[in-house]
Amino acid sequence: MTATPSGSIDRARAVVDLGSTSSRLLIVGAGGSPRIHRQLVTHMGEGAAADGSLSVDALGRVRDALVIFGGEIRDHAVDDVHVVATAAARRAPNREALAAVVNDELGCELAVLDGAAEGGAAFSGVASDPNVPEGAVAVIDIGGRSTEIIVGSKADGVLGTLSLDVGAGGVTEEFLESDPPGPDELSAALSVLEVYTTDIRRDLPMAASVLETGTVFGVGGTITTAAAVEIGLVDYDPDVVHGFVLTKEAAEDVFRTLATESAEDRAFNPGLQADRVGVIVGGLCVLVALMRAFDMASITVSERDLLDGLAERP
């Protein structure tokens, strides 16, 4: 649990994000303080049926997380609660089962965000940091089942969003069967990801331009974990990770290290949470593919993301 400063809101608010890999809670008190952040890796997208239906086990893991989050929300006497879900729920024909779990445990409705709404909230969260420069910036949000590319500015807000149907969990399940992944598996994953970079150039050229020559921010567990591993954080500290500049060379080094280790050996790397050992290489495939395609010298890591963007909305 981490308490850090935030922006100003007029009442205490809780936001829960049910992602494909993690379930997360942010509580922001009236005036922006205190700020409570909890994250549990629940792998909601894992074990989904061929049609995308969420598994009973996955729903159970999410329920367990919501029980814990509900306790936090009650302890802080918060009655303004918003719950959202992203890519795994977007795909799931049984998303009503997830909505029922949310209603049972937190007594509120579930909002399933489309890619544009997810990207917009992530951008708002990043832009809420006063250190984000004026002018156009790009944001990369690598999730478990999708990756959002957003371009915008503090003055104009979001100027364009593209949701790519690829993420850490999906890459892992589709390509990385061996332990450690074989060179052919990694090559296949990176080759397919080139198609998505082509989509960015075609469908969101403004973002492509900023990715190549401008300021880029990264959010999500893959990018924060890559930073933590590069730093060598034994105990995760968001204040250290936030604002860290991850160079292309450092990202490639983390990728080479983790991709060539077995899961058992990989788990010993400081900065790598045990629950991310199985999906981090898939996420890094997405990250290095983007950095290679757009020749990005670096990416600035942000701990402010979708949760912050939703929490600070009127």
C-alpha positions in Angstrom: 0.0 0.0 0.0 1.3 3.4 -0.9 0.3 6.9 0.1 1.4 9.7 -2.2 0.1 13.2 -3.2 -2.6 13.6 -5.8 -4.7 16.2 -7.4 -7.7 17.8 -5.8 -11.2 16.3 -5.8 -14.2 17.5 -3.8 -15.0 14.1 -2.1 -13.5 10.8 -1.3 -13.6 8.5 -4.3 -12.6 4.9 -5.0 -11.9 3.5 -8.4 -11.4 -0.2 -9.2 -9.9 -1.4 -12.4 -10.4 -5.0 -13.3 -7.7 -5.7 -15.9 -6.8 -8.8 -17.8 -3.7 -9.3 -15.5 -4.3 -7.3 -12.4 -7.2 -6.0 -10.3 -6.3 -2.5 -8.8 -7.9 -0.1 -6.3 -7.2 3.6 -5.9 -8.8 5.6 -3.1 -8.4 9.3 -3.1 -9.6 11.4 -0.2 -11.4 14.7 -0.4 -8.9 17.3 -1.5 -6.6 14.5 -3.0 -5.3 13.1 0.3 -4.8 10.4 1.5 -4.1 8.3 -1.5 -4.3 4.5 -1.2 -3.3 2.2 -4.0 -3.6 -1.6 -3.9 -2.9 -4.1 -6.7 -3.5 -7.8 -6.8 -2.5 -10.0 -9.8 -5.7 -11.9 -10.7 -5.1 -13.0 -14.3 -8.7 -12.5 -15.3 -7.9 -13.2 -18.9 -6.2 -16.5 -18.2 -8.0 -19.7 -19.1 -10.6 -17.9 -21.1 -12.6 -20.1 -23.5 -12.2 -19.9 -27.2 -15.1 -17.4 -27.4 -13.4 -15.2 -24.8 -15.7 -16.3 -21.9 -14.2 -15.7 -18.5 -13.5 -18.9 -16.5 -15.0 -19.8 -13.2 -11.5 -19.7 -11.7 -10.8 -16.3 -13.0 -14.0 -14.9 -11.7 -13.2 -16.5 -8.3 -9.8 -14.7 -8.2 -11.4 -11.4 -9.0 -14.0 -12.0 -6.3 -11.3 -12.6 -3.8 -9.6 -9.3 -4.7 -12.9 -7.4 -4.5 -13.5 -8.8 -1.0 -10.1 -7.2 0.0 -10.9 -4.0 -1.8 -14.3 -3.8 -0.2 -12.7 -3.9 3.2 -10.4 -1.1 2.3 -13.3 1.0 0.9 -15.4 0.5 4.0 -12.4 1.2 6.3 -12.0 4.6 4.6 -15.8 5.3 4.6 -15.9 5.9 0.8 -19.3 5.8 -0.8 -18.4 7.1 -4.2 -17.2 3.9 -5.9 -16.6 3.3 -9.6 -15.6 -0.1 -11.1 -14.3 -0.5 -14.6 -13.1 -3.4 -16.7 -11.1 -3.5 -19.9 -10.0 -5.9 -22.7 -10.8 -9.2 -21.1 -14.3 -8.1 -20.2 -14.7 -6.4 -23.6 -14.2 -9.8 -25.3 -16.2 -11.9 -22.8 -19.8 -12.9 -23.8 -20.3 -13.7 -20.1 -19.3 -10.3 -18.8 -22.6 -10.2 -17.0 -21.1 -12.8 -14.6 -18.3 -10.4 -13.8 -20.9 -7.6 -13.3 -22.7 -9.8 -10.8 -19.5 -10.4 -8.9 -18.9 -6.7 -8.7 -22.5 -6.0 -7.5 -22.3 -8.8 -4.9 -19.0 -7.6 -3.4 -19.1 -3.8 -3.8 -22.8 -3.1 -4.4 -22.2 -1.1 -7.6 -22.4 -1.4 -11.3 -19.6 -2.4 -13.7 -18.6 -0.2 -16.6 -16.8 -2.0 -19.4 -14.6 0.5 -21.2 -14.0 0.4 -24.9 -10.4 1.0 -26.2 -10.9 4.7 -26.7 -12.3 5.3 -23.2 -9.5 3.2 -21.7 -6.8 5.1 -23.6 -8.4 8.5 -22.8 -8.5 7.7 -19.1 -4.9 6.5 -19.2 -3.8 9.7 -20.9 -5.7 11.9 -18.4 -3.9 10.1 -15.6 -0.5 10.7 -17.1 -1.2 14.3 -17.9 -2.3 14.9 -14.3 1.4 14.9 -13.3 2.6 18.5 -13.3 6.0 17.4 -14.6 4.5 16.3 -18.0 5.6 18.8 -20.5 3.4 21.1 -22.6 3.0 20.1 -26.3 2.2 16.8 -27.9 3.1 13.6 -26.0 2.4 9.9 -26.6 1.3 7.3 -24.1 1.8 3.6 -24.4 -0.4 1.4 -22.1 0.5 -2.3 -22.3 -2.1 -4.4 -20.7 -2.8 -8.1 -20.5 -5.0 -8.4 -23.6 -4.7 -5.0 -25.4 -2.3 -2.1 -25.8 -3.5 1.4 -26.1 -1.5 4.1 -28.0 -2.6 7.6 -27.2 -1.5 11.0 -28.4 -2.5 14.4 -27.0 -1.4 17.4 -25.0 -2.3 19.0 -21.7 -3.9 21.9 -23.5 -5.9 19.9 -26.0 -6.4 16.6 -24.2 -6.6 13.4 -26.2 -6.0 14.0 -29.9 -6.2 10.3 -31.0 -6.3 6.8 -29.6 -5.7 3.4 -31.1 -6.4 0.1 -29.2 -4.3 -2.8 -30.4 -5.7 -6.3 -29.8 -2.4 -7.5 -28.3 -1.0 -7.6 -24.8 1.3 -9.5 -22.4 -1.1 -12.4 -21.6 -2.2 -12.8 -25.2 1.4 -12.9 -26.6 2.4 -15.4 -23.9 -0.5 -17.8 -24.6 -0.2 -17.6 -28.4 3.5 -17.8 -28.9 5.6 -18.5 -25.8 5.0 -22.2 -25.0 8.5 -23.3 -23.9 10.3 -22.5 -20.7 12.3 -20.5 -21.4 10.8 -19.4 -24.7 12.7 -20.7 -27.7 14.3 -18.3 -30.2 11.8 -19.3 -32.8 8.9 -18.5 -30.5 10.3 -15.1 -29.6 11.0 -14.4 -33.3 7.4 -15.3 -34.2 6.0 -13.1 -31.6 8.1 -10.1 -32.6 7.3 -10.7 -36.3 3.5 -10.6 -35.7 3.9 -7.5 -33.5 5.4 -5.7 -36.6 1.9 -5.8 -38.1 0.6 -3.8 -35.2 3.3 -1.1 -35.6 2.2 -0.8 -39.2 -1.4 -0.3 -38.0 -0.2 2.6 -35.9 1.5 4.3 -38.8 -1.6 3.9 -41.0 -4.4 4.6 -38.5 -2.8 7.1 -36.1 0.1 8.9 -37.9 0.2 11.7 -35.4 1.0 9.2 -32.6 3.6 7.5 -34.9 5.3 10.9 -35.4 5.5 11.5 -31.6 6.7 8.0 -30.9 9.6 8.6 -33.4 10.7 12.0 -32.4 8.8 13.2 -29.3 8.2 12.5 -25.6 6.7 9.1 -24.8 5.3 7.9 -21.5 4.6 4.3 -20.5 2.1 2.9 -18.1 1.0 -0.6 -17.1 2.6 -3.5 -15.3 5.0 -4.5 -18.1 6.6 -1.1 -18.3 6.7 -0.5 -14.5 8.2 -4.0 -14.0 10.8 -3.4 -16.7 11.9 -0.3 -14.8 11.9 -2.0 -11.5 14.1 -4.8 -12.8 16.4 -2.4 -14.5 16.7 -0.5 -11.2 17.0 -3.7 -9.2 14.3 -2.8 -6.7 14.0 -5.5 -4.0 10.9 -3.8 -2.6 8.7 -2.1 -5.2 8.6 1.6 -4.6 6.3 3.6 -7.0 8.0 6.8 -6.0 11.3 5.5 -7.4 9.7 4.0 -10.6 7.6 7.1 -11.4 9.5 9.3 -13.8 12.2 6.8 -14.4 13.6 7.1 -17.9 13.9 3.6 -19.4 16.3 3.7 -22.4 16.0 1.4 -25.4 19.2 -0.2 -24.4 18.0 -0.9 -20.9 14.7 -2.3 -22.2 16.5 -4.6 -24.6 18.8 -5.8 -21.8 15.9 -6.6 -19.5 14.2 -8.4 -22.3 17.3 -10.5 -23.2 17.8 -11.4 -19.5 14.3 -12.4 -18.7 13.5 -14.1 -22.0 16.5 -16.4 -21.8 15.9 -17.6 -18.2 13.5 -20.3 -17.1 10.5 -19.2 -15.0 12.2 -20.6 -11.9 15.4 -18.6 -12.5 13.5 -15.5 -13.7 11.7 -15.2 -10.4 15.0 -14.3 -8.6 15.3 -11.0 -10.5 14.9 -8.1 -8.1 11.9 -6.0 -9.2 10.0 -8.9 -10.8 6.9 -9.7 -8.8 6.2 -13.5 -8.5 2.8 -13.2 -10.1 4.2 -11.6 -13.2 6.9 -14.2 -13.9 4.8 -16.0 -16.4 3.6 -13.0 -18.5 6.5 -10.5 -18.3 8.3 -11.8 -21.4 5.2 -11.5 -23.5 4.7 -8.0 -22.3 8.4 -7.1 -23.1 7.9 -8.5 -26.6 5.3 -5.8 -27.1 7.5 -3.1 -25.5 10.7 -3.8 -27.4 8.8 -4.3 -30.7 7.4 -0.8 -30.3 10.7 0.7 -29.3 12.5 -0.9 -32.2 9.8 0.0 -34.8 9.8 3.7 -33.9 13.5 3.9 -32.9 12.5 5.3 -29.5 15.6 6.3 -27.5 13.7 6.1 -24.2 10.3 6.0 -22.5 9.4 7.7 -19.3 7.6 5.5 -16.8 4.4 6.8 -15.2 2.7 5.5 -12.1 -0.2 7.8 -12.9 -2.6 6.0 -15.3 -6.2 5.0 -16.0 -7.1 4.9 -12.2 -5.9 8.5 -11.7 -7.6 9.7 -14.9 -10.9 8.2 -13.7 -10.5 9.3 -10.0 -9.9 12.9 -10.9 -12.8 13.3 -13.3 -15.7 15.6 -12.1 
